[in-house]
Amino acid sequence: MADGDDHRSDRKAWTGEHGRNDRADALHSGAVASPPPPLFPDLRLPTIAAVLRDGEAAWRAAGVSRVRVFGSVARGEADSSADIDLLLDFAGEMGLLDLMRAKEVFEDLLGRRVDVLTEGGLHPALRGEILADAVDVLEVPDPPPHSHRGKRWRWRVHDLLRALDRVTASTDGHTLASFLADERSQDAVLHNLLRLGEGTKYIPQSVQDRTPGVPWPRLRDIRNLLAHDYFGVDPRLVWHTARVELPALRPALQALADAPHDDFQP
């Protein structure tokens, strides 16, 4: 679901983590460490669905009642770099920890990184396409579907604008003094600064190169600063960003959102 470069990094991290754990176990047992297993090689929908049907008892034990494959695997256009996107239904009330537990079950079954979502978490801009592509693993048609969807990115610019506007809205009615005393407003601003920086990763580099009025790398640096939080962040700097820096950037982002599609073909 993320861009290819992000997924490749995540796959390296996933295989690296599993490989390190296996090697550590081998060292403790005195056995010779074996290389990590290769990624699941066959990304055709019928093969993926068959593996998940065989593992039905495991995912039902994790509270999952229905599994649908979507994305490039469901459309029959996945290559070796693709992740497996799964849309899950749960049998009862579940939380995010349960979702991550289910994710682990599917990654163990498939030996490959998966992305898991529930229908209630689908982004409005993608909901229709995802539901149209989704295939229940218990009801795979024969022949399997084959279609193509080009990557869309402009909806992410609108997401950036929403995050920016939420940052400024969270400081409306505040003075610096009242903002410093209001942890809830500070948390709201920090959350949306994270979303703003994270969202820039999904704007094609060619588009970023043609919009120098938006400091794309610096927005990502802010995201990293806040996410890692090694030493803390000065809320006075956060206030200035919310009240001065981001409003000054908004026109450039809005112009990108409003530009004719032909002007920014990645």
C-alpha positions as CSV (number, residue, x, y, z in Angstrom):
1,M,0.0,0.0,0.0
2,A,2.8,2.3,0.6
3,D,5.3,3.3,-2.2
4,G,7.6,0.6,-3.5
5,D,10.7,2.0,-1.8
6,D,9.0,2.1,1.6
7,H,7.9,-1.5,1.1
8,R,11.3,-2.7,0.1
9,S,12.8,-1.1,3.3
10,D,10.1,-2.7,5.4
11,R,10.7,-6.1,3.8
12,K,14.4,-5.8,4.6
13,A,13.5,-5.0,8.1
14,W,11.0,-7.8,8.3
15,T,13.4,-10.5,7.0
16,G,16.3,-9.0,8.9
17,E,14.5,-9.1,12.2
18,H,13.4,-12.7,11.6
19,G,16.8,-13.7,10.5
20,R,18.5,-12.1,13.5
21,N,16.1,-13.9,15.9
22,D,16.8,-17.3,14.1
23,R,20.5,-16.8,14.3
24,A,20.3,-15.8,18.0
25,D,18.3,-18.9,18.8
26,A,20.9,-21.0,16.9
27,L,23.8,-19.5,18.8
28,H,22.1,-20.3,22.1
29,S,21.4,-23.8,21.1
30,G,24.9,-24.4,19.6
31,A,23.5,-25.2,16.2
32,V,24.8,-23.7,13.0
33,A,22.7,-20.7,11.9
34,S,20.9,-21.2,8.6
35,P,20.0,-18.3,6.3
36,P,16.6,-16.8,6.6
37,P,14.0,-18.4,4.3
38,P,13.2,-16.7,1.0
39,L,10.2,-14.6,0.6
40,F,7.0,-16.4,-0.5
41,P,7.8,-16.8,-4.2
42,D,4.4,-17.2,-5.9
43,L,2.2,-14.1,-5.7
44,R,-0.6,-15.3,-7.9
45,L,-4.0,-14.9,-6.2
46,P,-5.0,-18.6,-6.4
47,T,-1.8,-19.6,-4.7
48,I,-2.1,-17.0,-1.9
49,A,-5.7,-17.9,-1.4
50,A,-4.9,-21.6,-1.1
51,V,-2.3,-21.0,1.5
52,L,-4.7,-18.9,3.5
53,R,-7.5,-21.5,3.2
54,D,-5.1,-24.1,4.5
55,G,-4.3,-21.8,7.5
56,E,-8.0,-21.0,8.2
57,A,-7.9,-22.5,11.6
58,A,-5.0,-20.2,12.6
59,W,-6.6,-17.0,11.5
60,R,-10.0,-17.9,12.9
61,A,-8.3,-18.5,16.2
62,A,-7.0,-14.9,16.0
63,G,-10.6,-13.7,15.8
64,V,-10.7,-13.2,12.1
65,S,-13.9,-14.2,10.4
66,R,-13.3,-13.2,6.8
67,V,-10.2,-12.5,4.7
68,R,-10.2,-10.7,1.4
69,V,-7.1,-10.0,-0.8
70,F,-6.9,-6.7,-2.5
71,G,-4.3,-4.6,-4.3
72,S,-1.9,-5.8,-6.9
73,V,-2.2,-9.5,-5.9
74,A,-6.0,-9.4,-6.3
75,R,-5.6,-7.6,-9.7
76,G,-3.1,-10.2,-11.0
77,E,-0.3,-7.6,-11.5
78,A,1.9,-8.2,-8.5
79,D,5.6,-8.5,-9.1
80,S,8.3,-9.8,-6.7
81,S,8.5,-6.5,-4.8
82,A,4.8,-6.5,-3.9
83,D,3.4,-6.9,-0.4
84,I,0.2,-8.8,0.2
85,D,-2.7,-6.6,1.1
86,L,-5.5,-8.2,3.2
87,L,-8.8,-6.8,4.2
88,L,-10.0,-8.5,7.4
89,D,-13.4,-8.9,9.2
90,F,-13.3,-9.8,12.9
91,A,-15.8,-12.0,14.6
92,G,-16.2,-9.7,17.6
93,E,-15.0,-6.5,19.1
94,M,-11.3,-6.1,18.6
95,G,-8.6,-3.5,18.9
96,L,-5.3,-2.5,17.3
97,L,-3.3,-5.0,19.2
98,D,-5.6,-7.7,17.9
99,L,-5.1,-6.4,14.4
100,M,-1.3,-6.6,14.8
101,R,-1.7,-10.1,16.3
102,A,-3.6,-11.2,13.2
103,K,-1.0,-9.6,11.0
104,E,1.6,-11.8,12.6
105,V,-0.5,-14.9,11.9
106,F,-0.7,-14.0,8.2
107,E,3.0,-13.2,7.9
108,D,3.8,-16.6,9.5
109,L,1.5,-18.3,7.1
110,L,2.8,-16.6,4.0
111,G,6.4,-16.0,5.0
112,R,6.1,-12.5,3.6
113,R,5.2,-9.0,4.8
114,V,1.5,-8.3,4.7
115,D,-0.6,-5.1,5.2
116,V,-3.8,-5.7,7.1
117,L,-6.8,-3.4,7.2
118,T,-10.4,-3.5,8.2
119,E,-13.2,-2.1,6.1
120,G,-13.9,0.7,8.7
121,G,-10.3,1.9,8.2
122,L,-10.4,2.4,4.5
123,H,-9.5,5.9,3.3
124,P,-12.5,7.5,1.6
125,A,-10.4,8.2,-1.5
126,L,-9.5,4.5,-1.9
127,R,-12.5,2.8,-0.5
128,G,-14.4,2.2,-3.7
129,E,-11.4,0.8,-5.6
130,I,-10.3,-1.5,-2.7
131,L,-13.8,-3.0,-2.3
132,A,-14.1,-3.5,-6.0
133,D,-10.8,-5.3,-6.2
134,A,-11.2,-7.4,-3.0
135,V,-11.5,-11.1,-3.4
136,D,-12.6,-13.4,-0.6
137,V,-10.0,-16.2,-0.1
138,L,-12.8,-18.7,0.3
139,E,-14.5,-17.7,-3.0
140,V,-11.8,-17.1,-5.6
141,P,-13.2,-16.9,-9.1
142,D,-11.8,-19.1,-11.9
143,P,-10.2,-17.6,-13.8
144,P,-8.9,-15.1,-11.3
145,P,-9.4,-11.4,-12.1
146,H,-6.8,-9.4,-14.0
147,S,-6.9,-5.6,-14.1
148,H,-4.7,-2.5,-13.8
149,R,-4.9,0.6,-11.7
150,G,-2.4,3.4,-12.1
151,K,-0.9,4.9,-8.9
152,R,-2.8,8.0,-7.7
153,W,-1.1,10.5,-5.5
154,R,-3.2,13.8,-5.6
155,W,-5.6,12.6,-2.9
156,R,-2.5,12.5,-0.6
157,V,-2.0,16.3,-1.2
158,H,-5.5,16.9,0.1
159,D,-4.6,14.7,3.1
160,L,-1.6,17.0,3.7
161,L,-3.8,20.0,3.6
162,R,-6.2,18.5,6.1
163,A,-3.3,17.7,8.4
164,L,-1.9,21.2,8.1
165,D,-5.3,22.8,8.7
166,R,-5.8,20.6,11.8
167,V,-2.5,21.8,13.1
168,T,-3.5,25.5,12.9
169,A,-7.1,24.8,14.1
170,S,-5.7,23.1,17.2
171,T,-4.0,26.4,18.1
172,D,-6.9,28.7,17.3
173,G,-8.1,30.7,20.3
174,H,-4.8,30.1,22.1
175,T,-2.0,32.5,23.0
176,L,1.5,31.1,23.4
177,A,1.0,31.0,27.2
178,S,-2.3,29.1,27.0
179,F,-0.9,26.7,24.4
180,L,2.0,25.9,26.7
181,A,-0.5,25.0,29.4
182,D,-2.7,22.9,27.2
183,E,-1.2,19.4,26.7
184,R,-4.2,18.2,24.8
185,S,-3.8,20.9,22.1
186,Q,-0.1,20.2,22.0
187,D,-0.7,16.5,21.5
188,A,-3.2,17.3,18.6
189,V,-0.6,19.5,16.9
190,L,2.2,17.0,17.3
191,H,-0.1,14.2,15.9
192,N,-0.9,16.1,12.8
193,L,2.7,17.2,12.3
194,L,3.5,13.5,12.2
195,R,0.8,12.9,9.7
196,L,2.0,15.8,7.6
197,G,5.6,14.6,7.5
198,E,4.6,11.0,6.9
199,G,2.3,11.9,4.1
200,T,5.0,13.6,2.1
201,K,6.7,10.2,1.5
202,Y,3.9,9.3,-0.9
203,I,4.2,12.3,-3.2
204,P,6.2,11.2,-6.3
205,Q,9.8,12.5,-6.3
206,S,9.2,14.1,-9.7
207,V,6.3,16.1,-8.3
208,Q,8.4,17.2,-5.3
209,D,11.2,18.3,-7.6
210,R,8.7,20.6,-9.5
211,T,7.3,22.2,-6.3
212,P,10.3,23.7,-4.6
213,G,8.0,26.0,-2.6
214,V,7.2,23.1,-0.4
215,P,10.1,22.0,1.8
216,W,9.4,18.3,1.5
217,P,12.6,16.9,3.1
218,R,12.3,19.3,6.1
219,L,8.7,18.2,6.7
220,R,9.9,14.6,6.8
221,D,12.7,15.7,9.1
222,I,10.1,17.2,11.5
223,R,8.2,13.9,11.4
224,N,11.4,12.0,12.3
225,L,12.2,14.4,15.1
226,L,8.8,14.0,16.7
227,A,8.5,10.3,16.1
228,H,11.9,9.5,17.6
229,D,11.7,12.1,20.4
230,Y,15.2,11.4,21.7
231,F,15.5,14.5,23.8
232,G,12.0,16.2,23.7
233,V,10.7,19.0,21.5
234,D,10.4,22.7,22.5
235,P,6.7,23.5,22.5
236,R,7.5,27.1,21.6
237,L,9.0,26.0,18.4
238,V,5.9,23.9,17.7
239,W,3.7,26.9,18.3
240,H,5.7,29.0,15.8
241,T,5.4,26.2,13.2
242,A,1.7,26.0,13.7
243,R,1.0,29.7,13.7
244,V,3.6,31.0,11.2
245,E,5.5,28.4,9.2
246,L,2.7,26.1,8.1
247,P,0.2,28.8,7.1
248,A,2.9,30.3,4.9
249,L,3.3,26.9,3.1
250,R,-0.4,26.3,2.6
251,P,-0.8,28.3,-0.7
252,A,1.9,26.2,-2.4
253,L,0.2,22.9,-1.3
254,Q,-3.2,24.2,-2.4
255,A,-1.8,25.2,-5.8
256,L,-0.5,21.6,-6.2
257,A,-3.8,20.2,-5.2
258,D,-5.6,22.4,-7.7
259,A,-3.2,22.1,-10.6
260,P,-4.4,20.4,-13.8
261,H,-3.5,16.7,-13.8
262,D,-1.5,17.0,-17.0
263,D,0.8,19.5,-15.3
264,F,2.1,16.9,-12.8
265,Q,2.4,13.5,-14.5
266,P,5.0,11.5,-12.3
